[in-house]
Amino acid sequence: MTAEVNFSVGMQASPIPPHQMALHLFGDNVSDDLFVYVTKELTGLLPNRAYSVNIEATLVSDTGNVGGSLHIIELGASTVEPSSIVVMENGGPYYRMNVDIGKNTVISGDLSGNGTPNPELELLTFKTPRPVVVQSDANGKLWLLIGVDSAFEVLTEVYYTEISATLREQ
């Protein structure tokens, strides 16, 4: 049996007024183990220097109505560009991250909101509870990583309306 996984990323209008353009991420979690994410390269930093990174992400999602507590928001940074790689294991192939999410990100909350289904969509804001410390590479760059880690077989869909980061040299 083969499962088809659907992913998409792009700019779309937010589903709530004022329907501003938002970064839309969608993934169909057929394996109860899905990480949908975006990255942003930051350049012009001092080379090989440690930085503390704080990230704030505002999003809209109705995923919280079904399994929201199993959709964890992860915010972080990496020296190398985060990407998906194919690995062969247990009869694979499987997609894995080339960076350690547990080391490079912090959990900032989940999509359950207040824990009860909410038929009204609303903006949710997530912040790093503590800075993520990461070193810039030899060229003075690093990568931001913002994602939703889903452990529930359901559609994962978010609209990021705003993402900001603050970096401080250590």
C-alpha positions, 0 to 999 in steps of 0.5 A: 500500500502506498500513501500519497502525501500532499504538500504546498507552500505559497502566498494566499489570502488569510481566511480571516478579515482583513484577508491580508496576504499570508504565507500558506503551508499545507501538509496531509499527514498520512503517517502521524509524523509530519513537520511542515516548515519554512526557512529564511536565510539571514546574511551579513552577520559576523562570521563564526559568532554565537547569536541568541535568536528570539522569534515571534510568529503570528498565524491562522489555523483551524487545525486546532479543532481536530488534534490541535494539541498534537500540532506543536509549534517549533521556532529556531535557527540553524547554522546550516540550511534546514532541508528534507533529506531522503533516508532508507530505513525500515523499508523506507524511503522516508523524509527526515530533517538534516538538522536536529529539530530538538536541538535547533528549535524550541517548542512555543505552544500548540494549535489547540488554543484554549483546549476546546474546539473553536469554530471561529478562526483567530490569530494565534501568536507564538514566541520562543520561550527562551532564546535559541543560541546558534553560531553563524557560519564562516560567511556570516549567515544562519537560517531561521526555522519555523514549523509545525510538528504534527503527530496526528493523521489530519490535514495540517494547514497554517497561514503565517501573517507575520514572522519576526526575529531578533538576534543578539550577539553573545 
